[in-house]
Amino acid sequence: MSIKLSGLIAATHTPFQADGELNLAAVARQAEHLLENGVKTVFIGGTTGESHSLTLDERLALAQRWNEVAQGSELRIVVHVGSNSLKDARTLAAQAQALGVAAIAAFSPSYFRPKDVNTLVACCAEIASAAPALPFYYYDIPSMTGVQLSMPDFLDLATASIPTLAGIKFSNPDLMAYQQCLHAQNGRFDIPWGSDETLLGAVALGGTGAVGSTYNFAAPIYHRALAAFSQGDLAKARVEQYRSVQLVDLLAGLGFMGAAKTVMSFLGVDVGPTRLPHTNLTSEQAAKLRADLEQLGYFDWIRA
């Protein structure tokens, strides 16, 4: 199916209350914040959305709420439906089609892992067939799933059995394979990049879209990087990209997920704590994070 995920696509946080229960009321503020920052497509229930820490009912409720909030706005929704249970994944995919979202995506089962590309294709075909009217993206993120298979081979083999295959969300540092995917079947597929801190490298190789977590709270940095690149100002684009590197490095040192959700609270978008096994910042760590961000220049960087 023909679809293009161009520009920045925010991999959104799943909002929780202080007690760890879903806080669906916060979704409206998340959506408002993203639109204010020029981000018009969201990728919900993925890695940033802590999907493996959600029940099936919670994931269904999350998709329902985002769809409600997006009605009448410019916001476009991609629902991540991947699961270790293919039956659950099919349930999520069918709901996404009923809601009429833009597309679905799924990463590989990661406990019992597919042993080869043919098995991975079979898993994806089973999921995609539950939403035959929606474009399907495979979400390649070997650092999290432990599934390290050839993505060019996946595209070649999946074409026949997944008629809705739109492309790959490429969260994989292999830039050689990335280029091969961009050029596969005369550029037929959409291959959004999934590593915020190396976005410029992907764009230089022909990438046009990117799905990432820092686009929730640092979109202006990347908008400037992309604009500078398009204008041929590589020096400026590199400055902006290195700001991303510094930001990611700072948050990763504290536990990325908990630190990122804390940054959202600094911006007036309260998405609550993380769920275990992710950890949350203490009040002292949060105060130090704010001070470190101020010293870094972050709050100036994100002024649109």
Summary of the structure (lengths in Angstrom):
residues: 304
radius of gyration: 18.4
end to end distance: 34.1
largest distance: 54.5
contacts: 1050
relative contact order: 0.13
helix: 51%
strand: 12%
